[in-house]
Amino acid sequence: MSLSRPLIAVTLALAFSASATAFAAGDAARGKVLSYTCLGCHGIEDYRNAYPDYNVPRLAGQHADYIVAALKEYKDGERQHPTMQVQAATLSDQDMADIAAYFASEAAVKPEPSTAPIPAKVSTLCVACHGKDGVGVTSAYPSLASQQSSYLEQSLDEYKSGERKNAVMGTFVPTLTAKDISQIADYYAGQSPGLKTLDRQLTALSAK
């Protein structure tokens, strides 16, 4: 008897969550100081990566464990982005935990129930980990609500090409068409309120 896609997704989600690394507790106050470099890109609303062209992700309100995991992947070369790899290479595990704690402390507001139609691929593949509203069922999974749609599309494209590697995402993303990817990105980007962009100048001034 074969398992349904939602049940497979739940099974993989639980397995991934159980195996997630227990990261050191972060110091949000120290992370606020360290994050000034991050805010050069992530603190500007609608700031775009040059090539390929897409909006850099919003980080305020993101789960700390996910931010740490992403930074480690850049540092280890499991994610390919020259600027992020250079930045992550300079960070210790504690630096990563502190930066993540700071961004996570800027809590995103949970989205209100949406009346927008749910794309079929969202309901069958995404909700087990990222939830219907895009908040993420555990801290191991990124919140997607109000994330930049172009960034979500770019991320899915990278999982599909193998540029990003993840046991859970690698199971489902290869089955997605370009239309599926666009619909998923637009749906989660439209869940609002959610993730947000911190103003880098206000943040820098408040840190003094």
C-alpha positions, 0 to 999 in steps of 0.5 A: 500500500503506497503512502499519500503525498501528505503523509510522506511529507509529514513523515519526512518533516518529523524525521528532519525535525528530529535530526536537526542540530541543537544550536547554541542559545543566541544573544540577541543583543550581541546579534543586533550589533553583528547584524549591521553587515547583514542589514546592508542588504537585508535591511533595505526593502526591495533590495535585489540580488544583481544576478540572477535578479531577485529580491533578497529575503526578509529576515525579521521574524524568521525562525532562529534555528533556520537562520543558523542552518542556512548560514552553516550551509553557506559556510560549508558550501552547501548553498551557492551564493558568493556574498553569503559564502564570504560573510558566513565564512567569517562567523563562528557558531556563536556569531550565527546563533546571536545573529539568528536570535536577533532577527527572530526576536523581531517577531513577525505577526502571525497571518490572519486566515486567508480567503485566497484559493490554495494552489493544489501543490501547496495543499499537497506538498507544502503545508506539512512543513510550512503550514497553510499560513506559511509560519512553519510548523517547527523552528527547523522550517522557515516561515514563508508568510510575506516573504519576497515572492521572487526569492521564494521562486529563486529558492525553489529553482535552486532546489530543483536544479540541485544547487541547494540540497535538502532531503525534504525539498529534494523529494518534492521540488523536482515534480514542480513545474514553473507554473507550480513554483510561481503559484506557491511563491505568490501564495505564501508571499501573499500571506500577510502580515508575516516576515518583514524588513528591518530599517538598517539606519534605525537599527544602527542608531538604536544600537548606539 
